[in-house]
Amino acid sequence: MTAATDYLELAVLKHIFSGTNGSTNGATYTAPTTFYVSLHTGDPGEGTQPGANEISTSGYNYARESVTFGDCTTVTNTTSVSSNQTVSFGQASANYPADITYIGINDASTGGNLLFYGQLSQAKTVTTGDVFQINSGSLTITLN
């Protein structure tokens, strides 16, 4: 089997984005209370080093930024959730070393776990003085 049903996908999104905790078969899961967006110059991966290729926090005025998503606890017919705020990163104090090609969603402002990631539709060059921004509603997480 390689696919999850819409029912399961919706249940997973509701669990992750509702802020509720759970336990199944002795494994406890704590839902993140805050999500953070990270910027990557290449595929962050999901193997042994998830979160690879993230912009360095030194020399660029870069830090992960928090993001909120629409309440999906009452949604009954979708397998996606979208951001409901604009996310703006600090003004770049130097040219980023490479174009931003991926973004990630993490459960901590530093370290933590990479939960979701995706490739941008178009690479973005960030130079000194630029502010990388993701408009409200433009960041959507879809399970399918």
N, C-alpha and C positions, 0 to 999 in steps of 0.2 A: 504494500500500500504506500502511496506517495502523496495523497491529498487529504486534507482535512475538510470536513463539511462546513458550510456557512454557519451552522449552529455552533460548532466548536470554535470557529474563528471569532464569532461574536462573543462567546463566553470568555475566551482568552483576553480580548480587548477590554471587555467589561471588567474583568478581574484586574488587569494591569493598570487601567486608567481610572478605576474607581477608588483607589487608595485603600482597599480592603485586603486583609491578610487571610491566608488559608493554609490548610494542611491536608496532604493527600498521601496515604500509604507511608506515614512516618516522615515525609519530607515537608518542611515548613517553608512557605513562601511569604516574604514580606513585600507588599506592593510599595513601589517608590512613592514618596510624598511630593517629590520635585523631580522634574526631568531637565536635562541639560543638553544643549546642542553643541556638538564639536565639529570642527572644520578639518578636512583631510586633503592631502595632496595626492592621494592614491587610495586604492581599495583598502579599507580598514580591516577587512577580513573577518572571519568568524572561527578561525582555527586556534592555534596555540597562542597567538598574540592579537586578540581582537582589539581594535582601536589603533592599529598601526597607522603610520603616516599622518598623525595629527600634528598640526602646527605647534611649534615649540612655544611654551609660555614665556620664554625670555627673549627679549630683543624685538618683539613685534607689538607689544601691548595687547596680546591675545589671551583670552580666558574663555572657557566655556560659558555660555549664557543660558539662563533658565528659560523654559518655555512651558506654557500651559496648553492643554487640549480641551476640546469640548467635552461636556459630560456625556459619557456613553453608557451610564448605568441604566438609563431608561430607553435606549435605542433598541429596536427590535428587528430591524431589517437591513442592516448594513454591516460590512466587514471592514470598515475604515473609520478613522478618527482624524480630525484636522486640528491644527493649532488655532487658537483663538486670540492670539496676541502677536504683535510684530516683535521680532527678535533682532536687536541691533548689537553688533560686536563693537568693542572699543576701536577708536580711530587708530589705524595702523601707524606705528612709529617708525616703521621701515618696510621696504618691499618684502612681501612674503616670498619665501625661497622658491615656490612653484605655484602654479595655478591651483585653486581649490576645485577639486573634481568630485568629492564625496562629502556628505555630512553624516553625522551619527547622532543617535539619541542615547544618552547615558543616564545612569541612576545616581551620579555624584558629580560634583563640580570639578573634582580631580580624582584620578584613579577610578575606583568603582567598576561598574560593568557596562559594556556596550550592549544595548538592548536591540536597537534597530540601526540600520544604515542604508544609504542609497546613493546612487550616482546622480549628480546634477545633470540636467538636460544640456547644459552648456557650461564649460569650464569658466571660472571667474579669476581674473588676475587682480590681485590686491596690491596696490602700491601705497607708498607713504601718504598719509592723509585720508585714505579711503576708509569708509565704514561699510563692512559687509552686513547686509540686511536681508532678512526673510520676512516678507509681508504676512500679516495675519491671514490664515486660511490657506497659505501656499505650501505649508508643510503637512503632508498627509501620510499617515501610516495605514497601509492596506495589507490585510492578510487574505491570501487567495490560493 
